[in-house]
Amino acid sequence: MKFYALSDNVDTAMGMRLAGIEGEVLHTAEEVSEAIKRLAADPQIGIVLMTEKLVNACPETIYRYKLSQKRPLIVEVPDRHGKGDVSQMIERYVGEAIGVQL
């Protein structure tokens, strides 16, 4: 299983690439939806890392995939535009995963 990064800026994509994670830069909700469909159909992709801005561009699509598909695991990562409050993000992920607010 591979990681794949979807970013809204070149800097984040380049950083991921330096870490060995392939990816692409997207800007519109339509591009994000198409990319998610394509990645979900690829059995090699196990985890998709997405910047906050892209998740906020089409949250319904992202959360529908998170709740209905086992693979790929979609993980929101902060970038230079993000709020950067990692503890709240982790709390939210745990709440979504187990259905209980901490």
VORO-778766 format. One record per residue: residue number from 1; x, y, z of N, C-alpha, C, CB in turn. Coordinates in steps of 0.02 Angstrom, whole numbers, plus 50000, padded with zeros to 5 digits. Glycine has a CB too. Example, Ala and Ser with C-alpha at 12.3 -4.5 7.8 and 13.67 -1.06 7.14 Angstrom:
<pts>
@i: 1 n_c1: 50660 n_c2: 49716 n_c3: 50390 ca_c1: 50615 ca_c2: 49775 ca_c3: 50390 c_c1: 50660 c_c2: 49835 c_c3: 50390 cb_c1: 50565 cb_c2: 49776 cb_c3: 50452
@i: 2 n_c1: 50642 n_c2: 49888 n_c3: 50354 ca_c1: 50684 ca_c2: 49947 ca_c3: 50357 c_c1: 50645 c_c2: 50002 c_c3: 50394 cb_c1: 50704 cb_c2: 49970 cb_c3: 50286
</pts>
This chain:
<pts>
@i: 1 n_c1: 50042 n_c2: 49941 n_c3: 50000 ca_c1: 50000 ca_c2: 50000 ca_c3: 50000 c_c1: 50044 c_c2: 50062 c_c3: 50000 cb_c1: 49952 cb_c2: 50000 cb_c3: 50061
@i: 2 n_c1: 50023 n_c2: 50111 n_c3: 49960 ca_c1: 50061 ca_c2: 50172 ca_c3: 49953 c_c1: 50024 c_c2: 50232 c_c3: 49983 cb_c1: 50076 cb_c2: 50185 cb_c3: 49880
@i: 3 n_c1: 50063 n_c2: 50282 n_c3: 50002 ca_c1: 50037 ca_c2: 50348 ca_c3: 50019 c_c1: 50030 c_c2: 50388 c_c3: 49955 cb_c1: 50084 cb_c2: 50384 cb_c3: 50070
@i: 4 n_c1: 49983 n_c2: 50435 n_c3: 49955 ca_c1: 49975 ca_c2: 50481 ca_c3: 49900 c_c1: 49953 c_c2: 50548 c_c3: 49930 cb_c1: 49924 cb_c2: 50455 cb_c3: 49846
@i: 5 n_c1: 49981 n_c2: 50603 n_c3: 49906 ca_c1: 49965 ca_c2: 50668 ca_c3: 49934 c_c1: 49927 c_c2: 50711 c_c3: 49885 cb_c1: 50029 cb_c2: 50705 cb_c3: 49955
@i: 6 n_c1: 49873 n_c2: 50741 n_c3: 49909 ca_c1: 49835 ca_c2: 50790 ca_c3: 49871 c_c1: 49843 c_c2: 50857 c_c3: 49907 cb_c1: 49759 cb_c2: 50770 cb_c3: 49863
@i: 7 n_c1: 49871 n_c2: 50906 n_c3: 49871 ca_c1: 49886 ca_c2: 50970 ca_c3: 49902 c_c1: 49858 c_c2: 51027 c_c3: 49861 cb_c1: 49962 cb_c2: 50978 cb_c3: 49911
@i: 8 n_c1: 49848 n_c2: 51083 n_c3: 49893 ca_c1: 49826 ca_c2: 51143 ca_c3: 49858 c_c1: 49884 c_c2: 51189 c_c3: 49843 cb_c1: 49773 cb_c2: 51180 cb_c3: 49899
@i: 9 n_c1: 49945 n_c2: 51171 n_c3: 49864 ca_c1: 50002 ca_c2: 51214 ca_c3: 49849 c_c1: 50064 c_c2: 51172 c_c3: 49833 cb_c1: 50017 cb_c2: 51261 cb_c3: 49908
@i: 10 n_c1: 50108 n_c2: 51202 n_c3: 49795 ca_c1: 50168 ca_c2: 51167 ca_c3: 49771 c_c1: 50216 c_c2: 51153 c_c3: 49828 cb_c1: 50202 cb_c2: 51209 cb_c3: 49717
@i: 11 n_c1: 50220 n_c2: 51197 n_c3: 49877 ca_c1: 50268 ca_c2: 51187 ca_c3: 49932 c_c1: 50254 c_c2: 51122 c_c3: 49971 cb_c1: 50265 cb_c2: 51247 cb_c3: 49980
@i: 12 n_c1: 50191 n_c2: 51111 n_c3: 49987 ca_c1: 50172 ca_c2: 51050 ca_c3: 50024 c_c1: 50185 c_c2: 50989 c_c3: 49980 cb_c1: 50099 cb_c2: 51053 cb_c3: 50046
@i: 13 n_c1: 50166 n_c2: 50993 n_c3: 49917 ca_c1: 50176 ca_c2: 50937 ca_c3: 49871 c_c1: 50251 c_c2: 50921 c_c3: 49865 cb_c1: 50146 cb_c2: 50952 cb_c3: 49802
@i: 14 n_c1: 50292 n_c2: 50972 n_c3: 49861 ca_c1: 50364 ca_c2: 50962 ca_c3: 49855 c_c1: 50392 c_c2: 50930 c_c3: 49919 cb_c1: 50400 cb_c2: 51029 cb_c3: 49841
@i: 15 n_c1: 50369 n_c2: 50953 n_c3: 49977 ca_c1: 50392 ca_c2: 50923 ca_c3: 50040 c_c1: 50373 c_c2: 50849 c_c3: 50044 cb_c1: 50362 cb_c2: 50960 cb_c3: 50098
@i: 16 n_c1: 50313 n_c2: 50833 n_c3: 50023 ca_c1: 50291 ca_c2: 50763 ca_c3: 50023 c_c1: 50334 c_c2: 50722 c_c3: 49975 cb_c1: 50216 cb_c2: 50757 cb_c3: 50004
@i: 17 n_c1: 50347 n_c2: 50751 n_c3: 49917 ca_c1: 50388 ca_c2: 50717 ca_c3: 49867 c_c1: 50458 c_c2: 50704 c_c3: 49894 cb_c1: 50391 cb_c2: 50758 cb_c3: 49802
@i: 18 n_c1: 50486 n_c2: 50752 n_c3: 49930 ca_c1: 50552 ca_c2: 50741 ca_c3: 49960 c_c1: 50551 c_c2: 50685 c_c3: 50012 cb_c1: 50577 cb_c2: 50806 cb_c3: 49993
@i: 19 n_c1: 50493 n_c2: 50673 n_c3: 50042 ca_c1: 50486 ca_c2: 50619 ca_c3: 50090 c_c1: 50469 c_c2: 50553 c_c3: 50055 cb_c1: 50432 cb_c2: 50636 cb_c3: 50141
@i: 20 n_c1: 50465 n_c2: 50554 n_c3: 49988 ca_c1: 50451 ca_c2: 50493 ca_c3: 49951 c_c1: 50378 c_c2: 50480 c_c3: 49937 cb_c1: 50479 cb_c2: 50435 cb_c3: 49987
@i: 21 n_c1: 50336 n_c2: 50530 n_c3: 49948 ca_c1: 50264 ca_c2: 50522 ca_c3: 49938 c_c1: 50244 c_c2: 50558 c_c3: 49874 cb_c1: 50224 cb_c2: 50549 cb_c3: 49999
@i: 22 n_c1: 50218 n_c2: 50520 n_c3: 49826 ca_c1: 50195 ca_c2: 50549 ca_c3: 49764 c_c1: 50131 c_c2: 50587 c_c3: 49776 cb_c1: 50185 cb_c2: 50495 cb_c3: 49709
@i: 23 n_c1: 50114 n_c2: 50633 n_c3: 49731 ca_c1: 50053 ca_c2: 50670 ca_c3: 49739 c_c1: 50042 c_c2: 50719 c_c3: 49683 cb_c1: 50054 cb_c2: 50707 cb_c3: 49804
@i: 24 n_c1: 49993 n_c2: 50762 n_c3: 49692 ca_c1: 49976 ca_c2: 50811 ca_c3: 49642 c_c1: 49947 c_c2: 50873 c_c3: 49676 cb_c1: 49926 cb_c2: 50783 cb_c3: 49590
@i: 25 n_c1: 49948 n_c2: 50928 n_c3: 49638 ca_c1: 49922 ca_c2: 50992 ca_c3: 49662 c_c1: 49855 c_c2: 51004 c_c3: 49629 cb_c1: 49972 cb_c2: 51051 cb_c3: 49648
@i: 26 n_c1: 49803 n_c2: 51016 n_c3: 49669 ca_c1: 49735 ca_c2: 51027 ca_c3: 49645 c_c1: 49710 c_c2: 51094 c_c3: 49672 cb_c1: 49688 cb_c2: 50969 cb_c3: 49665
@i: 27 n_c1: 49659 n_c2: 51121 n_c3: 49637 ca_c1: 49634 ca_c2: 51186 ca_c3: 49660 c_c1: 49558 c_c2: 51190 c_c3: 49666 cb_c1: 49657 cb_c2: 51239 cb_c3: 49614
@i: 28 n_c1: 49521 n_c2: 51147 n_c3: 49631 ca_c1: 49448 ca_c2: 51152 ca_c3: 49631 c_c1: 49416 c_c2: 51090 c_c3: 49662 cb_c1: 49422 cb_c2: 51163 cb_c3: 49561
@i: 29 n_c1: 49354 n_c2: 51098 n_c3: 49683 ca_c1: 49317 ca_c2: 51041 ca_c3: 49712 c_c1: 49308 c_c2: 50986 c_c3: 49661 cb_c1: 49248 cb_c2: 51065 cb_c3: 49738
@i: 30 n_c1: 49299 n_c2: 51004 n_c3: 49598 ca_c1: 49290 ca_c2: 50954 ca_c3: 49545 c_c1: 49354 c_c2: 50912 c_c3: 49537 cb_c1: 49272 cb_c2: 50988 cb_c3: 49479
@i: 31 n_c1: 49411 n_c2: 50946 n_c3: 49538 ca_c1: 49475 ca_c2: 50910 ca_c3: 49533 c_c1: 49484 c_c2: 50862 c_c3: 49592 cb_c1: 49534 cb_c2: 50959 cb_c3: 49529
@i: 32 n_c1: 49466 n_c2: 50884 n_c3: 49651 ca_c1: 49472 ca_c2: 50843 ca_c3: 49710 c_c1: 49427 c_c2: 50782 c_c3: 49705 cb_c1: 49456 cb_c2: 50883 cb_c3: 49774
@i: 33 n_c1: 49365 n_c2: 50791 n_c3: 49686 ca_c1: 49318 ca_c2: 50735 ca_c3: 49679 c_c1: 49343 c_c2: 50684 c_c3: 49628 cb_c1: 49249 cb_c2: 50761 cb_c3: 49658
@i: 34 n_c1: 49367 n_c2: 50708 n_c3: 49571 ca_c1: 49393 ca_c2: 50662 ca_c3: 49520 c_c1: 49454 c_c2: 50624 c_c3: 49546 cb_c1: 49411 cb_c2: 50701 cb_c3: 49457
@i: 35 n_c1: 49498 n_c2: 50659 n_c3: 49581 ca_c1: 49559 ca_c2: 50626 ca_c3: 49607 c_c1: 49541 c_c2: 50573 c_c3: 49659 cb_c1: 49606 cb_c2: 50679 cb_c3: 49638
@i: 36 n_c1: 49494 n_c2: 50588 n_c3: 49703 ca_c1: 49473 ca_c2: 50540 ca_c3: 49754 c_c1: 49444 c_c2: 50478 c_c3: 49722 cb_c1: 49422 cb_c2: 50572 cb_c3: 49803
@i: 37 n_c1: 49401 n_c2: 50487 n_c3: 49672 ca_c1: 49372 ca_c2: 50429 ca_c3: 49636 c_c1: 49427 c_c2: 50387 c_c3: 49604 cb_c1: 49322 cb_c2: 50453 cb_c3: 49582
@i: 38 n_c1: 49474 n_c2: 50420 n_c3: 49572 ca_c1: 49529 ca_c2: 50385 ca_c3: 49539 c_c1: 49572 c_c2: 50347 c_c3: 49590 cb_c1: 49573 cb_c2: 50434 cb_c3: 49499
@i: 39 n_c1: 49588 n_c2: 50379 n_c3: 49645 ca_c1: 49630 ca_c2: 50347 ca_c3: 49696 c_c1: 49594 c_c2: 50290 c_c3: 49731 cb_c1: 49652 cb_c2: 50399 cb_c3: 49747
@i: 40 n_c1: 49528 n_c2: 50297 n_c3: 49741 ca_c1: 49490 ca_c2: 50243 ca_c3: 49773 c_c1: 49488 c_c2: 50181 c_c3: 49729 cb_c1: 49418 cb_c2: 50267 cb_c3: 49787
@i: 41 n_c1: 49492 n_c2: 50191 n_c3: 49664 ca_c1: 49491 ca_c2: 50134 ca_c3: 49617 c_c1: 49560 c_c2: 50101 c_c3: 49610 cb_c1: 49467 cb_c2: 50158 cb_c3: 49549
@i: 42 n_c1: 49612 n_c2: 50133 n_c3: 49635 ca_c1: 49680 ca_c2: 50106 ca_c3: 49629 c_c1: 49696 c_c2: 50063 c_c3: 49690 cb_c1: 49732 cb_c2: 50163 cb_c3: 49621
@i: 43 n_c1: 49704 n_c2: 49998 n_c3: 49682 ca_c1: 49717 ca_c2: 49954 ca_c3: 49740 c_c1: 49785 c_c2: 49966 c_c3: 49773 cb_c1: 49712 cb_c2: 49883 cb_c3: 49719
@i: 44 n_c1: 49831 n_c2: 50001 n_c3: 49739 ca_c1: 49897 ca_c2: 50015 ca_c3: 49767 c_c1: 49896 c_c2: 50070 c_c3: 49819 cb_c1: 49945 cb_c2: 50034 cb_c3: 49711
@i: 45 n_c1: 49846 n_c2: 50115 n_c3: 49815 ca_c1: 49843 ca_c2: 50173 ca_c3: 49860 c_c1: 49807 c_c2: 50153 c_c3: 49924 cb_c1: 49807 cb_c2: 50232 cb_c3: 49826
@i: 46 n_c1: 49841 n_c2: 50160 n_c3: 49981 ca_c1: 49812 ca_c2: 50143 ca_c3: 50046 c_c1: 49794 c_c2: 50203 c_c3: 50088 cb_c1: 49858 cb_c2: 50099 cb_c3: 50083
@i: 47 n_c1: 49834 n_c2: 50256 n_c3: 50083 ca_c1: 49823 ca_c2: 50316 ca_c3: 50123 c_c1: 49830 c_c2: 50378 c_c3: 50079 cb_c1: 49873 cb_c2: 50319 cb_c3: 50183
@i: 48 n_c1: 49780 n_c2: 50421 n_c3: 50083 ca_c1: 49782 ca_c2: 50484 ca_c3: 50046 c_c1: 49788 c_c2: 50540 c_c3: 50097 cb_c1: 49717 cb_c2: 50494 cb_c3: 50002
@i: 49 n_c1: 49842 n_c2: 50579 n_c3: 50091 ca_c1: 49853 ca_c2: 50637 ca_c3: 50133 c_c1: 49826 c_c2: 50698 c_c3: 50097 cb_c1: 49929 cb_c2: 50646 cb_c3: 50151
@i: 50 n_c1: 49783 n_c2: 50736 n_c3: 50130 ca_c1: 49753 ca_c2: 50795 ca_c3: 50098 c_c1: 49762 c_c2: 50856 c_c3: 50143 cb_c1: 49678 cb_c2: 50783 cb_c3: 50085
@i: 51 n_c1: 49777 n_c2: 50913 n_c3: 50112 ca_c1: 49783 ca_c2: 50975 ca_c3: 50149 c_c1: 49714 c_c2: 50998 c_c3: 50172 cb_c1: 49818 cb_c2: 51029 cb_c3: 50107
@i: 52 n_c1: 49713 n_c2: 51037 n_c3: 50226 ca_c1: 49650 ca_c2: 51063 ca_c3: 50254 c_c1: 49609 c_c2: 51101 c_c3: 50203 cb_c1: 49665 cb_c2: 51108 cb_c3: 50313
@i: 53 n_c1: 49642 n_c2: 51141 n_c3: 50163 ca_c1: 49607 ca_c2: 51182 ca_c3: 50115 c_c1: 49570 c_c2: 51140 c_c3: 50064 cb_c1: 49656 cb_c2: 51229 cb_c3: 50079
@i: 54 n_c1: 49599 n_c2: 51084 n_c3: 50042 ca_c1: 49566 ca_c2: 51040 ca_c3: 49994 c_c1: 49507 c_c2: 51004 c_c3: 50027 cb_c1: 49615 cb_c2: 50989 cb_c3: 49966
@i: 55 n_c1: 49516 n_c2: 50982 n_c3: 50089 ca_c1: 49460 ca_c2: 50950 ca_c3: 50124 c_c1: 49402 c_c2: 50998 c_c3: 50131 cb_c1: 49482 cb_c2: 50923 cb_c3: 50194
@i: 56 n_c1: 49417 n_c2: 51061 n_c3: 50146 ca_c1: 49365 ca_c2: 51112 ca_c3: 50154 c_c1: 49333 c_c2: 51130 c_c3: 50087 cb_c1: 49393 cb_c2: 51174 cb_c3: 50186
@i: 57 n_c1: 49366 n_c2: 51116 n_c3: 50032 ca_c1: 49338 ca_c2: 51131 ca_c3: 49966 c_c1: 49279 c_c2: 51085 c_c3: 49949 cb_c1: 49392 cb_c2: 51124 cb_c3: 49912
@i: 58 n_c1: 49280 n_c2: 51024 n_c3: 49973 ca_c1: 49224 ca_c2: 50978 ca_c3: 49959 c_c1: 49216 c_c2: 50929 c_c3: 50017 cb_c1: 49236 cb_c2: 50939 cb_c3: 49892
@i: 59 n_c1: 49196 n_c2: 50954 n_c3: 50076 ca_c1: 49191 ca_c2: 50911 ca_c3: 50135 c_c1: 49141 c_c2: 50854 c_c3: 50128 cb_c1: 49173 cb_c2: 50953 cb_c3: 50194
@i: 60 n_c1: 49086 n_c2: 50865 n_c3: 50093 ca_c1: 49036 ca_c2: 50812 ca_c3: 50086 c_c1: 49066 c_c2: 50751 c_c3: 50052 cb_c1: 48974 cb_c2: 50837 cb_c3: 50048
@i: 61 n_c1: 49102 n_c2: 50763 n_c3: 49997 ca_c1: 49133 ca_c2: 50708 ca_c3: 49960 c_c1: 49183 c_c2: 50671 c_c3: 50003 cb_c1: 49166 cb_c2: 50734 cb_c3: 49897
@i: 62 n_c1: 49225 n_c2: 50708 n_c3: 50038 ca_c1: 49277 ca_c2: 50677 ca_c3: 50079 c_c1: 49246 c_c2: 50636 c_c3: 50136 cb_c1: 49323 cb_c2: 50731 cb_c3: 50108
@i: 63 n_c1: 49198 n_c2: 50664 n_c3: 50171 ca_c1: 49169 ca_c2: 50628 ca_c3: 50227 c_c1: 49127 c_c2: 50568 c_c3: 50204 cb_c1: 49126 cb_c2: 50674 cb_c3: 50269
@i: 64 n_c1: 49097 n_c2: 50573 n_c3: 50146 ca_c1: 49060 ca_c2: 50516 ca_c3: 50118 c_c1: 49109 c_c2: 50458 c_c3: 50107 cb_c1: 49024 cb_c2: 50535 cb_c3: 50052
@i: 65 n_c1: 49167 n_c2: 50472 n_c3: 50077 ca_c1: 49217 ca_c2: 50419 ca_c3: 50067 c_c1: 49243 c_c2: 50393 c_c3: 50133 cb_c1: 49274 cb_c2: 50446 cb_c3: 50024
@i: 66 n_c1: 49256 n_c2: 50437 n_c3: 50181 ca_c1: 49282 ca_c2: 50416 ca_c3: 50246 c_c1: 49234 c_c2: 50368 c_c3: 50281 cb_c1: 49295 cb_c2: 50476 cb_c3: 50290
@i: 67 n_c1: 49169 n_c2: 50382 n_c3: 50275 ca_c1: 49120 ca_c2: 50341 ca_c3: 50310 c_c1: 49099 c_c2: 50278 c_c3: 50273 cb_c1: 49059 cb_c2: 50382 cb_c3: 50324
@i: 68 n_c1: 49106 n_c2: 50277 n_c3: 50207 ca_c1: 49080 ca_c2: 50220 ca_c3: 50169 c_c1: 49134 c_c2: 50174 c_c3: 50140 cb_c1: 49038 cb_c2: 50246 cb_c3: 50113
@i: 69 n_c1: 49196 n_c2: 50196 n_c3: 50136 ca_c1: 49248 ca_c2: 50156 ca_c3: 50105 c_c1: 49300 c_c2: 50136 c_c3: 50156 cb_c1: 49281 cb_c2: 50195 cb_c3: 50047
@i: 70 n_c1: 49324 n_c2: 50075 n_c3: 50150 ca_c1: 49378 ca_c2: 50052 ca_c3: 50194 c_c1: 49445 c_c2: 50076 c_c3: 50170 cb_c1: 49377 cb_c2: 49976 cb_c3: 50199
@i: 71 n_c1: 49450 n_c2: 50087 n_c3: 50106 ca_c1: 49513 ca_c2: 50106 ca_c3: 50075 c_c1: 49498 c_c2: 50154 c_c3: 50018 cb_c1: 49551 cb_c2: 50045 cb_c3: 50050
@i: 72 n_c1: 49536 n_c2: 50205 n_c3: 50010 ca_c1: 49595 ca_c2: 50226 ca_c3: 50049 c_c1: 49575 c_c2: 50263 c_c3: 50112 cb_c1: 49641 cb_c2: 50268 cb_c3: 50006
@i: 73 n_c1: 49619 n_c2: 50262 n_c3: 50159 ca_c1: 49611 ca_c2: 50302 ca_c3: 50219 c_c1: 49629 c_c2: 50374 c_c3: 50201 cb_c1: 49656 cb_c2: 50276 cb_c3: 50279
@i: 74 n_c1: 49583 n_c2: 50420 n_c3: 50212 ca_c1: 49595 ca_c2: 50491 ca_c3: 50196 c_c1: 49612 c_c2: 50528 c_c3: 50260 cb_c1: 49532 cb_c2: 50523 cb_c3: 50161
@i: 75 n_c1: 49671 n_c2: 50558 n_c3: 50260 ca_c1: 49696 ca_c2: 50593 ca_c3: 50319 c_c1: 49708 c_c2: 50666 c_c3: 50302 cb_c1: 49761 cb_c2: 50560 cb_c3: 50345
@i: 76 n_c1: 49678 n_c2: 50710 n_c3: 50341 ca_c1: 49687 ca_c2: 50782 ca_c3: 50333 c_c1: 49751 c_c2: 50803 c_c3: 50368 cb_c1: 49626 cb_c2: 50822 cb_c3: 50360
@i: 77 n_c1: 49794 n_c2: 50839 n_c3: 50332 ca_c1: 49857 ca_c2: 50863 ca_c3: 50361 c_c1: 49859 c_c2: 50939 c_c3: 50359 cb_c1: 49918 cb_c2: 50832 cb_c3: 50324
@i: 78 n_c1: 49885 n_c2: 50970 n_c3: 50411 ca_c1: 49891 ca_c2: 51043 ca_c3: 50410 c_c1: 49946 c_c2: 51064 c_c3: 50362 cb_c1: 49904 cb_c2: 51070 cb_c3: 50481
@i: 79 n_c1: 49938 n_c2: 51123 n_c3: 50334 ca_c1: 49990 ca_c2: 51151 ca_c3: 50292 c_c1: 50001 c_c2: 51224 c_c3: 50312 cb_c1: 49972 cb_c2: 51146 cb_c3: 50216
@i: 80 n_c1: 50035 n_c2: 51261 n_c3: 50272 ca_c1: 50051 ca_c2: 51330 ca_c3: 50291 c_c1: 49989 c_c2: 51374 c_c3: 50297 cb_c1: 50098 cb_c2: 51360 cb_c3: 50241
@i: 81 n_c1: 49933 n_c2: 51354 n_c3: 50266 ca_c1: 49871 ca_c2: 51392 ca_c3: 50271 c_c1: 49827 c_c2: 51370 c_c3: 50329 cb_c1: 49833 cb_c2: 51387 cb_c3: 50206
@i: 82 n_c1: 49845 n_c2: 51313 n_c3: 50359 ca_c1: 49802 ca_c2: 51283 ca_c3: 50409 c_c1: 49805 c_c2: 51318 c_c3: 50476 cb_c1: 49820 cb_c2: 51212 cb_c3: 50418
@i: 83 n_c1: 49759 n_c2: 51298 n_c3: 50518 ca_c1: 49755 ca_c2: 51326 ca_c3: 50586 c_c1: 49813 c_c2: 51301 c_c3: 50629 cb_c1: 49689 cb_c2: 51307 cb_c3: 50618
@i: 84 n_c1: 49835 n_c2: 51241 n_c3: 50616 ca_c1: 49893 ca_c2: 51215 ca_c3: 50651 c_c1: 49879 c_c2: 51188 c_c3: 50721 cb_c1: 49943 cb_c2: 51267 cb_c3: 50657
@i: 85 n_c1: 49816 n_c2: 51183 n_c3: 50742 ca_c1: 49800 ca_c2: 51156 ca_c3: 50808 c_c1: 49793 c_c2: 51080 c_c3: 50802 cb_c1: 49735 cb_c2: 51189 cb_c3: 50836
@i: 86 n_c1: 49849 n_c2: 51046 n_c3: 50807 ca_c1: 49851 ca_c2: 50975 ca_c3: 50796 c_c1: 49811 c_c2: 50937 c_c3: 50848 cb_c1: 49923 cb_c2: 50951 cb_c3: 50796
@i: 87 n_c1: 49811 n_c2: 50960 n_c3: 50911 ca_c1: 49774 ca_c2: 50924 ca_c3: 50963 c_c1: 49699 c_c2: 50922 c_c3: 50949 cb_c1: 49787 cb_c2: 50956 cb_c3: 51031
@i: 88 n_c1: 49671 n_c2: 50977 n_c3: 50924 ca_c1: 49600 ca_c2: 50977 ca_c3: 50907 c_c1: 49586 c_c2: 50932 c_c3: 50847 cb_c1: 49577 cb_c2: 51048 cb_c3: 50892
@i: 89 n_c1: 49632 n_c2: 50931 n_c3: 50799 ca_c1: 49623 ca_c2: 50887 ca_c3: 50741 c_c1: 49623 c_c2: 50814 c_c3: 50762 cb_c1: 49679 cb_c2: 50900 cb_c3: 50689
@i: 90 n_c1: 49669 n_c2: 50795 n_c3: 50806 ca_c1: 49672 ca_c2: 50726 ca_c3: 50830 c_c1: 49609 c_c2: 50709 c_c3: 50868 cb_c1: 49734 cb_c2: 50715 cb_c3: 50874
@i: 91 n_c1: 49586 n_c2: 50754 n_c3: 50910 ca_c1: 49525 ca_c2: 50744 ca_c3: 50948 c_c1: 49466 c_c2: 50733 c_c3: 50900 cb_c1: 49511 cb_c2: 50805 cb_c3: 50994
@i: 92 n_c1: 49462 n_c2: 50773 n_c3: 50848 ca_c1: 49408 ca_c2: 50767 ca_c3: 50799 c_c1: 49412 c_c2: 50700 c_c3: 50763 cb_c1: 49410 cb_c2: 50824 cb_c3: 50749
@i: 93 n_c1: 49473 n_c2: 50678 n_c3: 50743 ca_c1: 49481 ca_c2: 50615 ca_c3: 50708 c_c1: 49458 c_c2: 50556 c_c3: 50752 cb_c1: 49554 cb_c2: 50605 cb_c3: 50687
@i: 94 n_c1: 49479 n_c2: 50558 n_c3: 50814 ca_c1: 49459 ca_c2: 50504 ca_c3: 50860 c_c1: 49383 c_c2: 50504 c_c3: 50869 cb_c1: 49494 cb_c2: 50512 cb_c3: 50929
@i: 95 n_c1: 49354 n_c2: 50563 n_c3: 50876 ca_c1: 49281 ca_c2: 50567 ca_c3: 50883 c_c1: 49245 c_c2: 50540 c_c3: 50822 cb_c1: 49261 cb_c2: 50639 cb_c3: 50894
@i: 96 n_c1: 49270 n_c2: 50556 n_c3: 50762 ca_c1: 49240 ca_c2: 50530 ca_c3: 50701 c_c1: 49248 c_c2: 50454 c_c3: 50696 cb_c1: 49270 cb_c2: 50564 cb_c3: 50640
@i: 97 n_c1: 49306 n_c2: 50430 n_c3: 50716 ca_c1: 49321 ca_c2: 50359 ca_c3: 50709 c_c1: 49280 c_c2: 50315 c_c3: 50756 cb_c1: 49394 cb_c2: 50346 cb_c3: 50721
@i: 98 n_c1: 49271 n_c2: 50337 n_c3: 50818 ca_c1: 49236 ca_c2: 50295 ca_c3: 50867 c_c1: 49166 c_c2: 50319 c_c3: 50882 cb_c1: 49276 cb_c2: 50290 cb_c3: 50930
@i: 99 n_c1: 49148 n_c2: 50377 n_c3: 50856 ca_c1: 49081 ca_c2: 50403 ca_c3: 50866 c_c1: 49068 c_c2: 50433 c_c3: 50935 cb_c1: 49033 cb_c2: 50348 cb_c3: 50856
@i: 100 n_c1: 49121 n_c2: 50451 n_c3: 50971 ca_c1: 49114 ca_c2: 50480 ca_c3: 51037 c_c1: 49157 c_c2: 50543 c_c3: 51041 cb_c1: 49135 cb_c2: 50428 cb_c3: 51093
@i: 101 n_c1: 49128 n_c2: 50596 n_c3: 51066 ca_c1: 49167 ca_c2: 50657 ca_c3: 51076 c_c1: 49207 c_c2: 50652 c_c3: 51140 cb_c1: 49121 cb_c2: 50719 cb_c3: 51078
@i: 102 n_c1: 49270 n_c2: 50670 n_c3: 51137 ca_c1: 49314 ca_c2: 50668 ca_c3: 51196 c_c1: 49310 c_c2: 50733 c_c3: 51234 cb_c1: 49386 cb_c2: 50653 cb_c3: 51176
</pts>
